Amino acid sequence: MMQNNLDPRDGLEPTARTPKDAPTADQEVAPSQRISDAVHAWLDGEPVSESALSAAPREVAFWKKIEAETSSRRRMATPPHVPAQILAKLPEER
């Protein structure tokens, strides 16, 4: 049985690919700094001194903002009239 090679790259010379040519998705980015153990303990709900947390004000502010946003979203509810509108738009089954 004869098989055709349909690869469009066939006959082209391979080019060496350097890391700078690699797409961004292919490159691993190392974190710029490590989050302190005090912040990890605070996130886990363990008691942590304020002085330990004051050493990482940026991380603490970030996680407080995340907590505020998620708690407000937990309280969100669909208005009572919306399910009725959705059901009215669905086609009837035959």
C-alpha positions as CSV (number, residue, x, y, z in Angstrom):
1,M,0.0,0.0,0.0
2,M,1.3,3.4,-0.9
3,Q,1.0,6.3,1.5
4,N,1.2,10.0,0.7
5,N,3.1,12.3,3.0
6,L,0.7,15.3,3.3
7,D,2.8,17.1,5.9
8,P,3.2,20.7,4.6
9,R,6.5,21.0,6.4
10,D,8.0,18.2,4.4
11,G,11.1,19.3,2.5
12,L,11.6,22.4,4.7
13,E,14.8,22.7,6.6
14,P,14.3,22.5,10.4
15,T,15.1,25.8,12.2
16,A,16.6,25.9,15.6
17,R,14.2,27.5,18.0
18,T,15.7,29.6,20.8
19,P,14.0,30.3,24.1
20,K,13.5,34.0,23.1
21,D,11.5,32.8,20.0
22,A,9.3,30.6,22.1
23,P,5.7,31.8,22.6
24,T,5.0,33.2,26.0
25,A,2.8,30.3,26.9
26,D,5.7,27.9,26.6
27,Q,7.9,29.8,29.0
28,E,7.7,29.3,32.8
29,V,7.7,32.4,34.9
30,A,9.2,32.2,38.3
31,P,7.4,34.0,41.1
32,S,9.2,37.3,42.0
33,Q,9.0,36.6,45.7
34,R,7.7,34.0,48.2
35,I,4.7,34.7,50.4
36,S,5.8,34.6,54.0
37,D,4.8,31.8,56.4
38,A,2.9,34.3,58.5
39,V,0.6,35.1,55.6
40,H,0.0,31.4,54.9
41,A,-0.8,30.9,58.6
42,W,-3.2,33.9,58.6
43,L,-4.9,32.5,55.5
44,D,-5.3,29.1,57.2
45,G,-7.0,30.8,60.2
46,E,-4.2,30.4,62.6
47,P,-3.4,33.1,65.1
48,V,-0.7,35.4,63.8
49,S,0.8,38.6,65.3
50,E,0.1,41.9,63.7
51,S,3.8,42.6,63.5
52,A,4.3,39.5,61.4
53,L,1.5,40.5,59.0
54,S,2.8,44.1,58.8
55,A,5.9,42.7,57.1
56,A,3.7,41.8,54.1
57,P,1.2,44.6,53.7
58,R,0.7,44.1,50.0
59,E,-0.2,40.4,50.3
60,V,-2.5,41.0,53.3
61,A,-4.3,43.8,51.4
62,F,-4.7,41.6,48.3
63,W,-6.2,38.7,50.3
64,K,-8.5,41.0,52.3
65,K,-9.8,42.4,49.0
66,I,-10.3,38.8,47.7
67,E,-12.2,37.9,50.8
68,A,-14.5,41.0,50.6
69,E,-15.2,40.3,46.9
70,T,-16.0,36.6,47.5
71,S,-18.2,37.3,50.5
72,S,-20.2,39.9,48.6
73,R,-20.7,37.4,45.7
74,R,-21.8,34.7,48.1
75,R,-24.7,36.9,49.2
76,M,-25.8,37.5,45.6
77,A,-29.1,36.0,44.6
78,T,-31.0,35.8,41.4
79,P,-34.0,38.2,41.4
80,P,-37.3,36.4,41.7
81,H,-38.6,37.5,38.3
82,V,-35.6,36.2,36.3
83,P,-36.3,32.4,36.5
84,A,-39.9,33.1,35.2
85,Q,-38.4,35.1,32.3
86,I,-36.0,32.3,31.5
87,L,-38.7,29.6,31.5
88,A,-41.0,31.7,29.4
89,K,-38.2,31.9,26.7
90,L,-37.6,28.2,26.5
91,P,-39.4,26.4,23.7
92,E,-42.2,24.1,24.7
93,E,-41.7,20.3,24.5
94,R,-43.9,18.4,22.2
